[in-house]
């Protein structure tokens, strides 16, 4: 059965917000690939900022997708972002702005796939 338009819109909003909420966590737990790059200049977010980001992202996912969909979306988004971050750490020693962008895109795609699968 096709999802009604409001549910589709909620999935798009959730994917957009939820995928970006993971980025401060990746920056907090990882390290920049280069000491002189833009990612290093951005600094490391404080633990409270990371917690707020993750909490607000989870709230958006839960409100837009419900309990089951929100939990599934959060897990697949985190998994997709971690795969990108680990590959970058292994290949170039950490993250760059491009790596963070790729992690966000992977997380967003994973959320959209989870929304489609849970429909």
C-alpha positions in Angstrom: 0.0 0.0 0.0 1.2 3.5 -0.8 2.0 5.8 2.0 -0.2 8.9 2.2 1.4 12.2 1.2 1.9 13.5 4.8 3.8 10.4 5.7 6.0 10.8 2.7 6.7 14.4 3.6 7.5 13.3 7.2 9.9 10.8 5.9 11.7 13.4 3.8 12.0 15.8 6.7 13.1 13.0 9.0 15.8 11.9 6.5 17.1 15.4 6.1 17.3 16.2 9.8 18.2 12.8 11.1 21.1 12.4 8.7 22.7 15.7 9.7 22.3 15.1 13.4 24.9 12.3 13.3 27.7 14.6 12.0 28.7 16.2 15.3 29.0 12.7 16.8 31.3 11.6 14.0 33.5 14.7 14.6 33.5 14.1 18.3 34.5 10.4 18.1 36.9 10.7 15.2 39.8 12.9 14.2 40.5 15.0 11.2 42.6 13.4 8.5 44.9 16.4 8.4 46.0 18.8 11.0 45.9 21.8 8.6 42.6 21.0 6.8 39.3 22.7 7.1 37.8 19.8 9.1 40.6 20.4 11.8 39.8 24.1 11.8 36.2 23.4 12.5 37.2 22.0 15.8 35.7 19.2 17.9 32.1 19.7 19.2 31.6 19.6 23.0 29.8 16.6 24.5 26.7 18.6 25.3 26.4 19.8 21.7 26.7 16.2 20.5 24.1 15.0 22.9 21.7 17.8 21.8 22.3 17.1 18.2 21.6 13.3 18.6 18.6 14.0 20.9 17.0 16.4 18.5 17.7 14.2 15.5 16.1 11.2 17.3 13.1 13.3 18.3 12.5 14.3 14.7 12.8 10.7 13.6 10.4 9.5 16.2 7.8 12.3 15.6 7.9 11.8 11.9 8.2 8.0 11.7 6.7 6.7 14.9 8.5 4.5 17.4 9.3 1.5 15.1 10.2 3.6 12.1 12.2 6.1 14.1 14.3 3.5 15.8 14.9 1.6 12.6 15.8 4.8 10.8 18.2 5.9 13.5 20.0 2.5 13.5 20.4 2.3 9.8 21.6 5.9 9.6 24.2 5.4 12.3 25.4 2.2 10.6 25.7 3.9 7.2 27.6 6.9 8.6 29.9 4.6 10.6 30.7 2.6 7.5 31.8 5.8 5.7 33.7 7.1 8.7 35.6 3.8 9.3 36.5 3.5 5.6 37.9 7.1 5.7 39.8 6.4 8.9 41.3 3.3 7.3 42.2 4.9 4.0 43.1 8.5 4.9 43.5 8.5 8.7 40.3 10.4 9.6 37.6 12.6 8.3 37.5 15.6 6.0 34.6 17.8 5.1 34.0 15.6 2.1 33.9 12.5 4.3 31.4 14.1 6.6 29.3 15.0 3.5 29.5 11.5 2.3 28.5 10.1 5.7 25.5 12.5 5.7 24.4 11.4 2.2 24.8 7.7 3.2 22.8 8.2 6.3 20.0 10.1 4.5 19.8 7.4 1.8 19.7 4.7 4.5 16.8 6.6 6.3 14.9 6.9 3.0 15.3 3.2 2.4 14.2 2.4 5.9 11.1 4.5 5.4 10.3 2.7 2.2 10.9 -0.7 3.7 8.7 0.1 6.7 5.8 1.4 4.5 
